[in-house]
């Protein structure tokens, strides 16, 4: 049974930082393409960043230079370091395996 459990969300002021974690179980983590997505109220879910099995990364233009995705295969954990947060980053952030399996999400709220 695959489980993806996000943690690290919360409330932060604009300009602040948060680090999201996604603990994965039930999959061969090192062999899977992983990603972070987010969904703001009234908007569609969108890709934030993804990382392939050799560590190559891809970012949405809106977060380039501010967010960093990484993975620790030994700990089967995916991370998203978010710096210089903006109010428009407010959303529920989801961890994903291959854009087909999803965690329950972590709320990130950035106040102005």
C-alpha positions in Angstrom: 0.0 0.0 0.0 1.5 3.3 -1.1 1.5 6.1 1.4 2.6 9.7 0.9 2.5 11.9 4.0 3.3 15.6 3.7 4.4 17.7 6.7 5.9 21.1 7.3 3.2 23.4 6.2 1.9 26.4 8.2 1.5 30.1 8.4 4.4 32.4 7.5 4.8 36.1 6.7 5.8 37.2 3.2 9.5 36.8 2.7 9.7 33.9 5.1 10.6 30.3 4.5 9.2 26.8 5.0 10.3 23.3 4.2 7.9 20.7 3.2 8.6 17.0 3.6 6.9 14.0 2.0 7.5 10.6 3.6 6.9 7.8 1.1 6.3 4.2 1.8 5.1 1.2 -0.2 7.1 2.2 -3.3 10.6 1.7 -4.7 11.3 5.4 -4.0 14.6 5.6 -5.8 13.1 4.5 -9.0 10.2 6.9 -9.2 9.7 10.4 -10.6 8.4 12.6 -7.8 6.8 16.0 -7.7 5.2 18.8 -5.7 1.9 20.3 -6.9 -0.3 23.0 -5.4 -3.9 24.1 -5.5 -5.1 27.5 -4.4 -8.8 28.1 -3.7 -10.8 28.4 -6.9 -7.9 27.4 -9.0 -6.7 24.2 -10.7 -3.9 22.1 -9.3 -0.6 23.1 -10.8 2.9 21.7 -11.0 5.4 23.4 -8.6 8.5 21.3 -9.2 9.5 17.7 -10.1 12.6 15.6 -9.8 13.6 12.5 -11.7 15.5 9.4 -10.6 18.9 10.9 -11.3 18.1 14.2 -9.6 17.3 16.4 -12.5 14.8 19.1 -11.6 12.1 21.2 -13.2 10.3 24.2 -11.8 7.3 26.3 -12.5 8.4 29.8 -13.7 6.6 31.4 -10.7 8.9 29.6 -8.2 12.2 29.5 -10.0 15.0 30.9 -7.9 12.9 30.7 -4.7 12.0 27.0 -4.3 14.2 23.9 -4.3 13.1 20.3 -4.7 15.3 17.5 -3.4 15.0 13.9 -2.5 16.7 11.6 0.0 16.4 8.0 -1.4 17.8 6.5 1.8 15.1 8.1 3.8 12.4 7.7 1.1 11.6 11.4 1.6 10.9 14.2 -0.8 11.5 17.8 0.2 10.5 21.3 -1.0 12.5 24.2 0.4 10.5 27.4 -0.1 12.2 30.7 0.4 11.1 34.3 -0.1 7.5 33.2 0.1 4.8 35.4 -1.4 1.0 35.6 -0.6 0.3 34.1 -4.0 2.1 30.9 -2.9 -0.8 30.3 -0.5 -2.2 26.9 -1.4 -2.5 23.3 -0.4 0.7 21.5 -1.5 0.6 17.9 -2.6 3.3 15.3 -3.0 3.0 13.1 -6.0 4.5 10.0 -7.5 4.5 10.1 -11.2 1.5 12.5 -11.2 -0.7 9.5 -10.5 -0.4 8.9 -6.7 -1.0 11.7 -4.3 -0.7 12.6 -0.6 -3.4 14.4 1.3 -1.7 17.7 1.1 -0.2 20.4 3.4 -1.6 23.8 3.8 0.8 26.7 3.2 -0.5 30.2 4.1 1.6 33.3 3.4 0.4 36.6 4.9 1.2 39.9 3.4 
